[in-house]
Amino acid sequence: MQEMVEARELTEVKANWDYLHELLLCYLSLNPQHTHKFIIRAFADLLVSLMSSETADIHRWKPEQPPKIRRLTAVVVVFFSF
């Protein structure tokens, strides 16, 4: 899943949410149900990684330039009964 995101050079969760959601649904539909909990965990890890890199970008500004301030709002709630 991470390789797919890297291949498309996706760096922002909010801007690319439709693609990320579609990617998750594809992985879920192509794999047996007993693997879904692992796919969901990998997806959540991927979101956290992307959001933390967005936050790191905010802190990498040069003193002569004002920082880019982005408001990150992400809520991942998944309800499954396994």
All heavy atoms as an XYZ file, in Angstrom:
683
protein
N       0.833     -1.185      0.000
C       0.000      0.000      0.000
C       0.881      1.254      0.000
O       0.604      2.195     -0.740
C      -0.907     -0.027      1.234
C      -1.991      1.001      1.197
S      -3.172      0.959      2.583
C      -3.755     -0.708      2.564
N       1.912      1.241      0.811
C       2.815      2.387      0.873
C       3.512      2.607     -0.466
O       3.710      3.747     -0.888
C       3.846      2.195      1.979
C       4.749      3.397      2.149
C       5.637      3.290      3.375
O       5.505      2.360      4.166
N       6.535      4.218      3.524
N       3.845      1.517     -1.150
C       4.498      1.637     -2.448
C       3.585      2.328     -3.464
O       4.051      3.095     -4.304
C       4.920      0.258     -2.971
C       6.036     -0.386     -2.181
C       5.548     -1.111     -0.935
O       4.323     -1.260     -0.746
O       6.389     -1.517     -0.127
N       2.295      2.041     -3.378
C       1.335      2.684     -4.288
C       1.296      4.195     -4.040
O       1.256      4.985     -4.979
C      -0.062      2.093     -4.089
C      -0.161      0.617     -4.412
S      -0.094      0.298     -6.172
C      -1.702      0.852     -6.666
N       1.325      4.576     -2.782
C       1.293      5.993     -2.422
C       2.583      6.678     -2.873
O       2.551      7.772     -3.430
C       1.062      6.165     -0.907
C       1.268      7.600     -0.470
C      -0.335      5.678     -0.538
N       3.706      6.016     -2.653
C       4.988      6.585     -3.068
C       5.084      6.697     -4.588
O       5.620      7.678     -5.104
C       6.136      5.744     -2.523
C       6.303      5.867     -1.027
C       7.323      4.897     -0.460
O       7.853      4.046     -1.214
O       7.571      4.973      0.754
N       4.556      5.709     -5.301
C       4.616      5.743     -6.764
C       3.823      6.922     -7.321
O       4.204      7.506     -8.335
C       4.081      4.433     -7.340
N       2.737      7.280     -6.663
C       1.930      8.428     -7.114
C       2.383      9.735     -6.483
O       1.787     10.778     -6.726
C       0.462      8.181     -6.797
C      -0.092      7.050     -7.667
C      -1.554      6.995     -7.664
N      -2.145      8.252     -8.082
C      -3.336      8.362     -8.605
N      -4.055      7.298     -8.802
N      -3.841      9.541     -8.926
N       3.415      9.666     -5.654
C       3.983     10.838     -4.980
C       2.919     11.617     -4.207
O       2.838     12.845     -4.286
C       4.701     11.738     -5.982
C       5.873     11.046     -6.651
C       6.591     11.927     -7.665
O       6.206     13.097     -7.844
O       7.547     11.427     -8.264
N       2.118     10.892     -3.446
C       1.086     11.520     -2.624
C       1.709     11.949     -1.308
O       2.378     11.162     -0.649
C      -0.060     10.540     -2.360
C      -0.718      9.930     -3.595
C      -1.823      8.977     -3.188
C      -1.258     11.007     -4.498
N       1.493     13.186     -0.942
C       2.090     13.679      0.301
C       1.070     14.294      1.244
O       1.370     14.512      2.406
C       3.172     14.733      0.000
O       2.595     15.781     -0.776
C       4.345     14.114     -0.752
N      -0.119     14.585      0.757
C      -1.121     15.223      1.597
C      -2.353     14.340      1.705
O      -2.945     13.967      0.692
C      -1.510     16.585      1.033
C      -0.388     17.588      1.038
C      -0.832     18.950      0.528
O      -2.046     19.198      0.467
O       0.049     19.752      0.209
N      -2.737     14.040      2.924
C      -3.885     13.176      3.162
C      -5.170     13.844      2.689
O      -5.963     13.242      1.957
C      -3.988     12.795      4.662
C      -5.267     12.031      4.940
C      -2.776     11.989      5.096
N      -5.373     15.076      3.082
C      -6.627     15.756      2.764
C      -6.813     15.917      1.251
O      -7.896     15.656      0.714
C      -6.674     17.115      3.450
C      -8.011     17.802      3.353
C      -8.032     19.071      4.180
C      -9.391     19.730      4.116
N      -9.439     20.936      4.932
N      -5.776     16.308      0.567
C      -5.869     16.535     -0.876
C      -6.048     15.238     -1.655
O      -6.608     15.240     -2.750
C      -4.622     17.264     -1.368
N      -5.593     14.136     -1.106
C      -5.626     12.858     -1.820
C      -6.532     11.836     -1.151
O      -6.377     10.637     -1.366
C      -4.207     12.293     -1.926
C      -3.303     13.205     -2.719
O      -3.505     13.414     -3.895
N      -2.322     13.783     -2.047
N      -7.457     12.302     -0.329
C      -8.278     11.376      0.448
C      -9.088     10.432     -0.441
O      -9.202      9.239     -0.138
C      -9.206     12.120      1.406
C     -10.094     11.155      2.118
C     -11.427     10.989      1.937
C      -9.685     10.183      3.081
N     -11.876      9.976      2.749
C     -10.820      9.461      3.456
C      -8.455      9.854      3.654
C     -10.787      8.433      4.383
C      -8.416      8.823      4.581
C      -9.563      8.131      4.936
N      -9.642     10.914     -1.532
C     -10.457     10.054     -2.397
C      -9.636      8.877     -2.924
O     -10.103      7.738     -2.928
C     -11.044     10.845     -3.567
C     -12.116     11.817     -3.123
O     -12.712     11.600     -2.042
O     -12.359     12.802     -3.843
N      -8.421      9.147     -3.363
C      -7.556      8.073     -3.851
C      -7.199      7.100     -2.725
O      -7.245      5.885     -2.916
C      -6.280      8.631     -4.486
C      -5.311      7.535     -4.867
C      -5.516      6.778     -6.008
C      -4.222      7.234     -4.055
C      -4.650      5.754     -6.352
C      -3.356      6.209     -4.389
C      -3.574      5.464     -5.529
O      -2.724      4.447     -5.860
N      -6.844      7.637     -1.568
C      -6.474      6.780     -0.441
C      -7.640      5.896     -0.024
O      -7.459      4.697      0.256
C      -5.994      7.635      0.737
C      -4.690      8.383      0.519
C      -4.463      9.395      1.628
C      -3.524      7.412      0.423
N      -8.824      6.462      0.014
C     -10.009      5.690      0.383
C     -10.280      4.590     -0.644
O     -10.575      3.448     -0.291
C     -11.210      6.625      0.515
C     -12.423      5.954      1.034
N     -13.547      5.815      0.278
C     -12.671      5.360      2.235
C     -14.452      5.173      0.986
N     -13.948      4.882      2.165
N     -10.168      4.927     -1.914
C     -10.359      3.938     -2.974
C      -9.315      2.828     -2.885
O      -9.628      1.650     -3.080
C     -10.281      4.624     -4.334
C     -10.554      3.708     -5.498
C     -10.485      4.418     -6.838
O     -10.518      5.654     -6.871
O     -10.398      3.714     -7.853
N      -8.085      3.198     -2.576
C      -7.014      2.211     -2.416
C      -7.337      1.249     -1.278
O      -7.197      0.033     -1.425
C      -5.684      2.926     -2.156
C      -4.440      2.056     -2.024
C      -4.153      1.333     -3.337
C      -3.250      2.923     -1.621
N      -7.793      1.790     -0.160
C      -8.175      0.940      0.971
C      -9.288     -0.015      0.567
O      -9.219     -1.218      0.845
C      -8.621      1.799      2.154
C      -9.235      1.035      3.334
C      -8.220      0.092      3.960
C      -9.789      2.011      4.353
N     -10.316      0.488     -0.084
C     -11.436     -0.365     -0.490
C     -10.990     -1.461     -1.465
O     -11.487     -2.592     -1.398
C     -12.548      0.483     -1.095
C     -13.233      1.453     -0.135
C     -14.279      2.285     -0.875
C     -13.833      0.735      1.047
N     -10.059     -1.142     -2.346
C      -9.530     -2.153     -3.269
C      -8.815     -3.266     -2.514
O      -9.035     -4.453     -2.781
C      -8.578     -1.518     -4.277
S      -9.418     -0.549     -5.530
N      -7.957     -2.882     -1.576
C      -7.246     -3.883     -0.791
C      -8.216     -4.755      0.000
O      -8.040     -5.973      0.089
C      -6.253     -3.225      0.169
C      -4.894     -2.988     -0.451
C      -4.611     -1.821     -1.135
C      -3.890     -3.936     -0.342
C      -3.373     -1.599     -1.704
C      -2.647     -3.729     -0.908
C      -2.394     -2.561     -1.593
O      -1.169     -2.366     -2.152
N      -9.248     -4.149      0.547
C     -10.228     -4.920      1.312
C     -11.015     -5.867      0.415
O     -11.299     -7.002      0.799
C     -11.164     -3.987      2.073
C     -10.529     -3.184      3.203
C     -11.537     -2.190      3.770
C      -9.980     -4.083      4.291
N     -11.364     -5.417     -0.780
C     -12.163     -6.265     -1.670
C     -11.340     -7.398     -2.286
O     -11.886     -8.443     -2.623
C     -12.811     -5.429     -2.764
O     -11.847     -4.918     -3.642
N     -10.036     -7.188     -2.433
C      -9.190     -8.199     -3.070
C      -8.621     -9.236     -2.109
O      -8.028    -10.221     -2.554
C      -8.027     -7.517     -3.804
C      -8.420     -6.661     -5.003
C      -7.220     -5.863     -5.496
C      -8.998     -7.522     -6.110
N      -8.798     -9.017     -0.823
C      -8.219     -9.918      0.170
C      -9.308    -10.534      1.042
O     -10.355     -9.927      1.247
C      -7.214     -9.153      1.040
C      -5.973     -8.795      0.259
O      -5.113     -9.623      0.040
N      -5.900     -7.549     -0.206
N      -9.021    -11.726      1.588
C     -10.017    -12.390      2.430
C     -10.285    -11.597      3.714
O      -9.430    -10.835      4.185
C      -9.400    -13.753      2.742
C      -7.979    -13.672      2.336
C      -7.818    -12.525      1.412
N     -11.459    -11.809      4.250
C     -11.900    -11.024      5.412
C     -10.976    -11.177      6.619
O     -10.791    -10.218      7.367
C     -13.322    -11.406      5.800
C     -13.895    -10.488      6.857
C     -15.359    -10.744      7.124
O     -15.943    -11.660      6.568
N     -15.946     -9.927      7.964
N     -10.377    -12.338      6.795
C      -9.514    -12.520      7.972
C      -8.239    -11.662      7.910
O      -7.557    -11.494      8.912
C      -9.177    -14.002      8.197
C      -8.219    -14.575      7.195
N      -8.634    -15.082      5.974
C      -6.876    -14.711      7.226
C      -7.576    -15.508      5.306
N      -6.493    -15.293      6.042
N      -7.935    -11.078      6.750
C      -6.763    -10.196      6.634
C      -7.131     -8.720      6.763
O      -6.243     -7.871      6.808
C      -6.053    -10.404      5.284
O      -6.936    -10.038      4.225
C      -5.599    -11.841      5.110
N      -8.414     -8.415      6.829
C      -8.852     -7.019      6.843
C      -8.300     -6.233      8.023
O      -7.955     -5.059      7.868
C     -10.380     -6.937      6.818
C     -10.951     -7.303      5.487
N     -12.278     -7.143      5.199
C     -10.382     -7.824      4.358
C     -12.507     -7.546      3.957
N     -11.366     -7.970      3.435
N      -8.187     -6.866      9.183
C      -7.666     -6.122     10.341
C      -6.216     -5.677     10.110
O      -5.826     -4.596     10.534
C      -7.793     -6.942     11.622
C      -7.049     -8.248     11.632
C      -7.329     -9.030     12.898
C      -6.760    -10.423     12.810
N      -7.127    -11.222     13.974
N      -5.457     -6.478      9.380
C      -4.069     -6.101      9.086
C      -4.012     -4.991      8.039
O      -3.161     -4.099      8.107
C      -3.281     -7.325      8.611
C      -3.286     -8.450      9.595
C      -3.988     -9.609      9.335
C      -2.627     -8.337     10.814
C      -4.010    -10.645     10.239
C      -2.646     -9.359     11.733
C      -3.343    -10.522     11.451
N      -4.917     -5.044      7.088
C      -4.985     -4.004      6.055
C      -5.381     -2.671      6.688
O      -4.795     -1.628      6.379
C      -5.970     -4.414      4.945
C      -5.418     -5.643      4.208
C      -6.225     -3.267      3.980
C      -6.408     -6.317      3.282
N      -6.355     -2.704      7.592
C      -6.788     -1.486      8.280
C      -5.645     -0.906      9.104
O      -5.420      0.309      9.107
C      -8.012     -1.764      9.175
C      -9.214     -2.191      8.343
C      -8.339     -0.570     10.053
C      -9.770     -1.126      7.452
N      -4.907     -1.767      9.787
C      -3.762     -1.292     10.581
C      -2.702     -0.655      9.684
O      -2.150      0.398     10.018
C      -3.154     -2.436     11.374
C      -3.981     -2.866     12.540
C      -3.327     -4.000     13.294
N      -4.279     -4.573     14.230
C      -4.201     -5.804     14.703
N      -3.205     -6.593     14.341
N      -5.097     -6.259     15.543
N      -2.421     -1.295      8.557
C      -1.427     -0.741      7.629
C      -1.899      0.602      7.075
O      -1.104      1.534      6.936
C      -1.170     -1.727      6.492
N      -3.188      0.707      6.777
C      -3.738      1.953      6.269
C      -3.636      3.059      7.318
O      -3.245      4.184      7.004
C      -5.198      1.739      5.840
C      -5.829      2.938      5.216
C      -5.488      3.329      3.935
C      -6.778      3.681      5.894
C      -6.070      4.440      3.340
C      -7.375      4.788      5.309
C      -7.015      5.163      4.032
N      -3.972      2.735      8.555
C      -3.865      3.721      9.634
C      -2.417      4.168      9.811
O      -2.143      5.367      9.970
C      -4.416      3.146     10.930
N      -1.477      3.226      9.771
C      -0.056      3.577      9.869
C       0.367      4.489      8.719
O       1.135      5.430      8.906
C       0.818      2.318      9.856
C       0.739      1.532     11.144
O       0.233      2.075     12.157
O       1.180      0.364     11.145
N      -0.139      4.196      7.532
C       0.181      5.015      6.367
C      -0.343      6.437      6.540
O       0.364      7.404      6.254
C      -0.417      4.378      5.117
C      -0.193      5.086      3.797
C       1.292      5.163      3.464
C      -0.948      4.380      2.689
N      -1.570      6.578      7.030
C      -2.135      7.911      7.269
C      -1.310      8.684      8.294
O      -1.019      9.864      8.098
C      -3.583      7.805      7.745
C      -4.606      7.329      6.731
C      -5.981      7.274      7.381
C      -4.628      8.208      5.510
N      -0.944      8.016      9.369
C      -0.138      8.670     10.406
C       1.203      9.104      9.826
O       1.669     10.220     10.084
C       0.055      7.747     11.624
C       1.102      8.283     12.574
C      -1.270      7.540     12.341
N       1.802      8.257      9.022
C       3.086      8.590      8.406
C       2.953      9.801      7.481
O       3.792     10.710      7.518
C       3.592      7.379      7.619
O       4.751      7.704      6.911
N       1.917      9.810      6.659
C       1.708     10.944      5.753
C       1.440     12.228      6.528
O       1.969     13.288      6.188
C       0.550     10.660      4.802
C       0.797      9.636      3.704
C      -0.500      9.325      2.966
C       1.848     10.144      2.735
N       0.628     12.136      7.575
C       0.310     13.339      8.351
C       1.520     13.837      9.116
O       1.710     15.043      9.248
C      -0.867     13.066      9.293
C      -2.175     12.934      8.534
S      -3.624     12.813      9.586
C      -3.289     11.338     10.503
N       2.355     12.934      9.614
C       3.543     13.384     10.343
C       4.546     14.021      9.382
O       5.239     14.959      9.758
C       4.171     12.238     11.122
O       4.688     11.257     10.251
N       4.602     13.545      8.149
C       5.509     14.187      7.186
C       4.983     15.562      6.790
O       5.754     16.473      6.541
C       5.719     13.314      5.957
O       4.550     13.217      5.190
N       3.653     15.714      6.745
C       3.073     17.041      6.489
C       3.445     17.995      7.611
O       3.825     19.132      7.372
C       1.546     16.954      6.398
C       1.022     16.354      5.128
C      -0.501     16.280      5.107
O      -1.153     16.988      5.893
O      -1.033     15.518      4.302
N       3.353     17.529      8.848
C       3.689     18.349     10.007
C       5.174     18.687     10.008
O       5.551     19.817     10.306
C       3.320     17.614     11.309
O       1.932     17.270     11.252
C       3.579     18.482     12.522
N       6.016     17.738      9.633
C       7.459     17.990      9.578
C       7.783     19.052      8.532
O       8.674     19.873      8.725
C       8.209     16.700      9.276
N       7.046     19.038      7.424
C       7.259     20.050      6.383
C       6.975     21.454      6.909
O       7.616     22.413      6.512
C       6.379     19.777      5.164
C       6.846     18.573      4.372
O       8.006     18.159      4.568
O       6.048     18.058      3.568
N       6.011     21.577      7.782
C       5.669     22.875      8.358
C       6.852     23.435      9.142
O       7.127     24.623      9.119
C       4.425     22.761      9.267
C       3.190     22.468      8.418
C       4.213     24.036     10.073
C       1.960     22.125      9.222
N       7.579     22.551      9.827
C       8.679     22.989     10.684
C       9.991     23.163      9.929
O      10.972     23.609     10.501
C       8.849     22.008     11.834
C       7.624     21.940     12.701
N       7.204     23.002     13.468
C       6.716     20.955     12.881
C       6.100     22.666     14.111
N       5.776     21.435     13.768
N      10.026     22.836      8.649
C      11.243     22.986      7.849
C      11.194     24.237      6.989
O      11.306     24.189      5.791
C      11.411     21.771      6.931
C      11.973     20.586      7.607
C      12.352     19.553      6.546
N      12.041     18.250      7.070
C      11.285     17.352      6.503
N      10.769     17.563      5.323
N      11.043     16.204      7.074
N      11.039     25.349      7.583
C      11.000     26.586      6.817
C      12.238     27.398      7.107
O      12.843     27.312      8.169
C       9.733     27.373      7.126
C       9.598     27.774      8.557
C       9.153     26.993      9.570
C       9.917     29.035      9.138
N       9.174     27.675     10.744
C       9.636     28.942     10.512
C      10.412     30.226      8.628
C       9.832     29.990     11.386
C      10.601     31.266      9.516
C      10.312     31.147     10.869
N      12.610     28.192      6.134
C      13.786     29.045      6.286
C      13.365     30.307      7.032
O      12.259     30.809      6.839
C      14.354     29.396      4.910
C      14.867     28.188      4.171
C      15.390     28.563      2.814
C      15.857     27.320      2.086
N      16.304     27.624      0.740
N      14.249     30.868      7.861
C      13.884     32.046      8.647
C      13.386     33.224      7.809
O      12.572     33.984      8.273
C      15.180     32.408      9.365
C      15.958     31.140      9.404
C      15.566     30.386      8.176
N      13.860     33.360      6.566
C      13.419     34.481      5.754
C      12.025     34.263      5.157
O      11.458     35.169      4.558
C      14.423     34.789      4.637
C      14.582     33.682      3.610
C      15.639     32.659      3.968
O      16.175     32.685      5.091
O      15.949     31.823      3.107
N      11.488     33.074      5.303
C      10.161     32.789      4.783
C       9.211     32.480      5.942
O       9.592     31.785      6.882
C      10.187     31.561      3.870
C      11.030     31.729      2.641
C      11.091     30.426      1.850
O      10.781     29.367      2.362
N      11.526     30.533      0.611
N       7.994     32.969      5.875
C       7.041     32.610      6.916
C       6.650     31.137      6.795
O       6.659     30.587      5.700
C       5.843     33.518      6.644
C       5.962     33.874      5.213
C       7.435     33.860      4.890
N       6.342     30.499      7.894
C       5.982     29.077      7.829
C       4.634     28.885      7.148
O       3.767     29.747      7.205
C       5.912     28.659      9.289
C       5.603     29.916     10.021
C       6.277     31.016      9.243
N       4.503     27.771      6.497
C       3.217     27.393      5.936
C       2.430     26.719      7.053
O       2.867     25.720      7.597
C       3.387     26.411      4.787
C       4.064     26.999      3.582
C       4.199     25.955      2.498
C       4.919     26.510      1.305
N       5.127     25.492      0.269
N       1.336     27.290      7.378
C       0.539     26.734      8.459
C      -0.613     25.955      7.852
O      -1.387     26.485      7.069
C       0.015     27.837      9.400
C       1.206     28.559     10.026
C      -0.908     27.255     10.455
C       0.820     29.746     10.858
N      -0.673     24.722      8.232
C      -1.756     23.865      7.764
C      -2.499     23.329      8.974
O      -1.899     22.993      9.984
C      -1.217     22.677      6.981
C      -0.515     23.054      5.724
C      -0.040     21.814      5.042
N       0.856     22.146      3.955
C       1.684     21.314      3.411
N       1.751     20.088      3.827
N       2.461     21.696      2.423
N      -3.734     23.252      8.836
C      -4.541     22.694      9.907
C      -4.803     21.240      9.562
O      -5.413     20.929      8.546
C      -5.849     23.450     10.022
C      -6.682     22.985     11.155
C      -7.880     23.854     11.275
N      -8.802     23.238     12.201
C      -9.953     23.743     12.514
N     -10.332     24.891     11.993
N     -10.742     23.137     13.339
N      -4.302     20.367     10.408
C      -4.476     18.941     10.174
C      -5.620     18.433     11.030
O      -5.594     18.535     12.249
C      -3.205     18.171     10.530
C      -1.965     18.522      9.723
C      -0.778     17.746     10.246
C      -2.185     18.218      8.268
N      -6.593     17.919     10.377
C      -7.709     17.336     11.086
C      -7.947     15.966     10.483
O      -8.299     15.853      9.318
C      -8.982     18.187     10.928
O      -8.686     19.508     11.340
C     -10.116     17.627     11.751
N      -7.710     14.968     11.273
C      -7.930     13.614     10.779
C      -8.500     12.766     11.892
O      -8.004     12.765     13.013
C      -6.637     13.010     10.292
N      -9.533     12.108     11.571
C     -10.137     11.190     12.519
C     -10.340      9.889     11.781
O     -10.994      9.840     10.741
C     -11.492     11.707     13.034
C     -12.109     10.705     13.967
C     -11.314     13.047     13.710
N      -9.706      8.853     12.277
C      -9.861      7.533     11.678
C     -10.585      6.684     12.705
O     -10.060      6.373     13.764
C      -8.495      6.909     11.331
C      -8.678      5.525     10.746
C      -7.735      7.810     10.382
N     -11.796      6.350     12.376
C     -12.593      5.512     13.256
C     -13.033      4.314     12.435
O     -13.655      4.443     11.395
C     -13.832      6.261     13.781
C     -14.649      5.363     14.689
C     -13.417      7.527     14.501
N     -12.663      3.155     12.919
C     -13.014      1.931     12.215
C     -13.659      0.992     13.209
O     -13.116      0.706     14.267
C     -11.751      1.271     11.615
C     -12.122      0.015     10.861
C     -11.018      2.249     10.734
N     -14.834      0.537     12.870
C     -15.545     -0.398     13.716
C     -15.642     -1.724     12.975
O     -16.216     -1.803     11.899
C     -16.961      0.109     14.024
C     -16.974      1.337     14.861
C     -17.131      2.578     14.278
C     -16.803      1.255     16.224
C     -17.147      3.732     15.049
C     -16.809      2.397     17.004
C     -16.986      3.629     16.414
N     -15.054     -2.728     13.539
C     -15.132     -4.078     12.989
C     -15.421     -5.037     14.121
O     -14.960     -4.846     15.246
C     -13.812     -4.499     12.344
C     -13.567     -3.863     11.022
C     -12.752     -2.752     10.923
C     -14.147     -4.364      9.884
C     -12.512     -2.170      9.696
C     -13.907     -3.783      8.656
C     -13.095     -2.693      8.557
N     -16.112     -6.069     13.815
C     -16.268     -7.143     14.786
C     -15.661     -8.388     14.160
O     -16.139     -8.894     13.147
C     -17.737     -7.362     15.133
O     -18.472     -7.658     13.970
N     -14.555     -8.806     14.703
C     -13.845     -9.973     14.178
C     -14.131    -11.163     15.049
O     -14.227    -11.159     16.198
C     -12.337     -9.727     14.142
C     -11.970     -8.681     13.140
C     -11.665     -7.391     13.507
C     -11.935     -8.994     11.797
C     -11.308     -6.435     12.591
C     -11.578     -8.045     10.867
C     -11.267     -6.778     11.267
